[in-house]
Amino acid sequence: MNSVATKEYWSQRYKDESTGWDIGLPSTPIKEYIDQLSDKNLKILIPGAGNAYEAEYLFQQGFTNVFILDISEIPLKEFQQRNPKFPAENLLCDDFFKHNETYDLIIEQTFFCSFPPLPATRKQYAKHMSALLHANGKLVGLWFDFPLTGDLEKRPFGGSKDEYLSYFEPFFNIKTFQKAHNSISPRAGNELFGIFVKS
Ligand SMILES: C[S@@+](CC[C@H](N)C(=O)[O-])C[C@H]1O[C@@H](n2cnc3c(N)ncnc32)[C@H](O)[C@@H]1O
């Protein structure tokens, strides 16, 4: 999908309220990761952020340098309405694959599983994540752990730990990548929690 098609596809999903991925709150593994962070000045990006409950939580906890990025302006506008004090300049309407900035921490939450699961695109995601991080920056989040079906219309797209490692290991040191023990119940057993440090 090109950027225009991607933007239209996702904006239509928001207009149709066909947003089954939206859990309405920060997911527990990411919330618990955030809770043990002490440096509130970390420059943090959440790409494919949607309604970005993780960013809302970070902001409420006093993190001052949080950016959310989505290709559709619809969830960004809704986020701004819910969080009028969140800096508008930190809401980025852009294609992740074209975004150029650098961060200390990037949080993954149901973005990777949303785009067509071609190996070249997944490798490009890993490479681009690395490019968006400062030296020793971290990519932290959740990746679905169930097989791909081959149906390119059926999101979320899954994969396996070994497949994901083949994309990440060239660009990151793998600090942890394990079945999440604290997933929300509908996703229990189906998520890997990862902390990858830019190598
Ligand atoms: C499955 S939703 C997940 C949203 C959010 N992370 C959540 O968990 O509720 C995927 C999100 O990624 C956005 N997206 C898809 N492709 C993108 C791209 N290339 N660049 C930026 N955002 C993109 C979509 O607009 C959508 O908001």
The ligand as an SDF file (V2000), in Angstrom:
LIG
                    3D

 27 29  0  0  0  0  0  0  0  0999 V2000
   -4.1900   -1.4100   14.5190 C   0  0  0  0  0  0  0  0  0  0  0  0
   -4.1190    0.3100   14.7470 S   0  0  0  0  0  0  0  0  0  0  0  0
   -3.3670    0.4610   16.3420 C   0  0  0  0  0  0  0  0  0  0  0  0
   -3.5620    1.8060   16.9770 C   0  0  0  0  0  0  0  0  0  0  0  0
   -3.0010    1.9090   18.4120 C   0  0  0  0  0  0  0  0  0  0  0  0
   -1.5960    1.5980   18.4590 N   0  0  0  0  0  0  0  0  0  0  0  0
   -3.7680    1.0510   19.3630 C   0  0  0  0  0  0  0  0  0  0  0  0
   -3.2200    0.0500   19.8640 O   0  0  0  0  0  0  0  0  0  0  0  0
   -4.9520    1.3570   19.6340 O   0  0  0  0  0  0  0  0  0  0  0  0
   -2.7950    0.7710   13.6570 C   0  0  0  0  0  0  0  0  0  0  0  0
   -2.5610    2.2620   13.5980 C   0  0  0  0  0  0  0  0  0  0  0  0
   -1.4300    2.5160   12.7790 O   0  0  0  0  0  0  0  0  0  0  0  0
   -1.7020    3.6040   11.9180 C   0  0  0  0  0  0  0  0  0  0  0  0
   -0.8380    3.4130   10.7530 N   0  0  0  0  0  0  0  0  0  0  0  0
   -0.9240    2.4270    9.8140 C   0  0  0  0  0  0  0  0  0  0  0  0
    0.0790    2.5420    8.9350 N   0  0  0  0  0  0  0  0  0  0  0  0
    0.8170    3.6130    9.3110 C   0  0  0  0  0  0  0  0  0  0  0  0
    1.9940    4.2270    8.8050 C   0  0  0  0  0  0  0  0  0  0  0  0
    2.6200    3.7670    7.7190 N   0  0  0  0  0  0  0  0  0  0  0  0
    2.4980    5.2970    9.4600 N   0  0  0  0  0  0  0  0  0  0  0  0
    1.8830    5.7760   10.5690 C   0  0  0  0  0  0  0  0  0  0  0  0
    0.7530    5.2370   11.0920 N   0  0  0  0  0  0  0  0  0  0  0  0
    0.2330    4.1720   10.4740 C   0  0  0  0  0  0  0  0  0  0  0  0
   -3.1870    3.5150   11.6440 C   0  0  0  0  0  0  0  0  0  0  0  0
   -3.7650    4.7330   11.2420 O   0  0  0  0  0  0  0  0  0  0  0  0
   -3.7190    3.0470   13.0000 C   0  0  0  0  0  0  0  0  0  0  0  0
   -4.0270    4.1310   13.8380 O   0  0  0  0  0  0  0  0  0  0  0  0
  1  2  1  0
  2  3  1  0
  2 10  1  0
  3  4  1  0
  4  5  1  0
  5  6  1  0
  5  7  1  0
  7  8  2  0
  7  9  1  0
 10 11  1  0
 11 12  1  0
 11 26  1  0
 12 13  1  0
 13 14  1  0
 13 24  1  0
 14 15  1  0
 14 23  1  0
 15 16  2  0
 16 17  1  0
 17 18  1  0
 17 23  2  0
 18 19  1  0
 18 20  2  0
 20 21  1  0
 21 22  2  0
 22 23  1  0
 24 25  1  0
 24 26  1  0
 26 27  1  0
M  CHG  2   2   1   9  -1
M  END
$$$$
